[in-house]
Amino acid sequence: MTSILGESAPQSLVKYFRWLRSYGLNDSHSGNASCRDGDVVWITPTGCCADVLTAEDLLPARIGDPPPGGASLDGALHLEVYRRVADAIAVMHSHGPCSIAMTLDGVDFRAMDFEGRHYFEHVPVLSIAQDAYVDQSPALVARALATHRIAIVRGHGVYAWGKTIDQAYKWTCSLESSARIAWLARLAGTGEPASS
């Protein structure tokens, strides 16, 4: 996969992953991302710093195999999403503060704004015990993403897939925008969804 800018898939993934950091959807070392390029899935390494990540730091993996050593803790989750969602070319995990804060109650998120309601009928919120996260999250998140563009693990963060890296990034940013609007509406006491 080469972008219209002539970037390789790993180069594009790094660019978008850095944007998640730049725009406050991850801190310096949180979140992870991957993209599929033919038979190869490129995954961010565990504990990587988005500010200095390069395409050469990404790790190659294959769907159906275990993630390579040094891959993100969510490596198995990413590979399971690609296995279940044939159209997925990219998967992003972010820690958008409004998205997390607005779903700490464990209730599925329903956007109040027009754009959010256009993109997401509702966003499933999954409750996974912290001590069971590594074992349970691949199947639970992949199952949710098989029928939704985006899902949230309560108290942890957002997972989005796209048919392109740009689309996975777009869903992530759009959800955070909708969550921020919902937060502000709650503070303003105007928390009723917009009518269709």
C-alpha positions in Angstrom: 0.0 0.0 0.0 1.4 3.4 -1.0 -0.4 6.6 -0.3 -1.1 9.3 -2.9 1.8 11.2 -1.2 4.2 8.3 -2.1 4.5 7.2 1.6 4.8 3.6 2.5 2.2 2.1 4.8 4.6 2.2 7.8 5.4 5.9 7.0 1.7 6.8 6.9 0.9 4.9 10.1 3.7 6.7 12.0 2.4 10.1 10.7 -1.1 9.5 11.9 0.0 7.9 15.2 2.0 11.1 15.9 -1.1 13.2 15.1 -3.0 11.3 17.8 -0.3 12.4 20.3 -0.1 16.0 18.9 -3.8 16.5 19.2 -4.1 15.2 22.8 -5.7 11.8 22.0 -2.6 10.0 23.5 0.1 10.9 25.8 3.8 10.5 24.9 3.8 6.7 25.3 0.2 5.6 25.2 -2.0 4.1 22.6 -0.9 1.9 19.7 -1.7 1.5 16.0 -1.3 -0.9 13.1 -2.0 -1.2 9.4 -2.3 -4.0 6.9 -0.2 -3.9 3.8 -0.9 -7.0 1.7 -0.1 -10.0 3.9 1.9 -8.0 6.4 0.5 -6.1 9.4 2.7 -3.4 10.8 2.3 -2.8 14.5 3.7 -0.2 16.8 6.2 -1.5 19.4 5.3 -1.7 23.1 6.0 1.4 25.1 7.0 3.4 22.1 7.1 7.2 22.2 5.0 8.7 19.4 7.2 11.8 19.3 10.3 9.9 18.1 8.7 6.8 16.5 9.9 6.0 13.0 8.7 3.6 10.3 11.7 1.4 11.0 10.5 0.9 14.5 7.3 -0.8 13.4 7.1 -4.6 13.7 5.8 -6.9 11.0 3.2 -9.5 11.8 0.9 -11.9 10.0 -2.8 -12.5 10.6 -3.3 -15.9 12.3 0.2 -15.8 13.9 1.0 -14.6 17.4 2.3 -11.0 17.5 6.1 -10.6 17.2 8.2 -10.1 20.3 8.3 -6.5 21.3 5.0 -5.6 19.7 2.4 -3.5 21.5 0.5 -5.2 24.4 -2.5 -4.9 22.1 -0.8 -6.7 19.2 -3.0 -9.8 19.5 -6.0 -7.6 19.6 -5.0 -5.8 16.3 -4.4 -9.2 14.6 -7.8 -10.5 15.8 -9.6 -7.4 14.4 -8.0 -8.0 11.0 -9.0 -11.7 11.2 -12.7 -10.8 11.9 -13.0 -7.6 9.8 -12.0 -8.3 6.3 -12.2 -4.6 5.2 -10.0 -3.4 8.0 -6.7 -1.8 6.7 -5.9 0.1 9.9 -6.6 -0.2 13.6 -6.0 2.6 16.1 -6.1 2.7 19.9 -6.2 6.0 21.6 -6.9 7.5 25.0 -9.1 10.5 24.2 -9.9 12.0 27.6 -13.5 13.1 26.8 -14.3 9.7 25.2 -13.1 7.9 28.3 -14.6 10.3 30.8 -18.1 10.2 29.1 -18.2 6.4 29.2 -16.8 5.7 32.7 -20.4 4.6 33.7 -20.1 1.7 31.2 -23.1 2.8 29.2 -22.8 2.7 25.4 -22.1 6.2 24.1 -24.8 7.9 21.9 -23.6 11.1 20.3 -25.7 14.3 20.7 -24.4 16.3 17.8 -25.4 15.9 14.1 -22.0 14.7 12.9 -21.5 12.2 15.6 -25.0 10.8 15.1 -24.4 10.6 11.4 -21.2 8.5 11.9 -22.1 6.4 15.0 -25.6 5.2 15.8 -24.1 4.2 19.1 -20.6 3.3 20.3 -20.3 0.1 22.4 -18.6 0.4 25.8 -17.0 -2.8 27.0 -16.2 -3.5 30.6 -13.1 -5.7 30.9 -11.5 -6.3 34.3 -8.0 -4.9 34.4 -6.4 -8.2 35.4 -8.2 -10.0 32.6 -7.6 -7.4 29.9 -4.7 -9.0 28.0 -6.6 -12.4 27.8 -10.1 -11.1 27.1 -9.6 -7.9 25.1 -8.7 -9.4 21.7 -11.9 -11.4 21.3 -14.2 -8.8 23.0 -12.9 -5.8 21.1 -12.7 -7.6 17.8 -16.3 -8.8 18.2 -17.5 -5.3 18.8 -15.6 -3.9 15.9 -17.0 -6.6 13.6 -20.3 -4.6 13.7 -19.2 -1.1 14.7 -16.5 1.3 13.4 -15.4 2.2 16.9 -15.6 0.9 20.4 -14.5 1.9 23.9 -13.0 -0.2 26.7 -14.4 1.5 29.9 -11.7 3.4 31.7 -9.1 2.5 29.2 -9.6 3.9 25.7 -10.9 3.9 22.1 -10.4 1.3 19.3 -11.3 2.2 15.7 -10.8 0.5 12.4 -10.9 1.9 8.9 -10.6 0.9 5.3 -7.7 3.3 5.3 -5.4 4.7 7.9 -7.0 8.1 7.4 -10.5 6.7 8.1 -9.5 5.0 11.3 -8.0 8.3 12.4 -11.1 10.1 11.3 -13.4 7.9 13.4 -11.1 8.4 16.4 -11.2 12.2 16.1 -14.9 12.4 15.4 -15.7 10.3 18.5 -13.6 12.6 20.7 -15.3 15.6 19.2 -18.7 14.2 19.9 -17.7 13.2 23.5 -16.4 16.7 24.1 -19.7 18.2 22.9 -21.6 15.9 25.1 -19.4 16.8 28.1 -20.0 20.6 27.4 -23.7 20.1 26.9 -23.9 18.3 30.3 -22.1 21.2 31.9 -24.3 23.7 30.3 -27.4 21.7 31.3 -28.5 21.3 27.6 -27.8 17.6 27.4 -30.7 16.6 25.1 -29.8 14.9 21.8 -30.4 17.0 18.7 -33.6 16.0 16.9 -33.3 14.3 13.5 
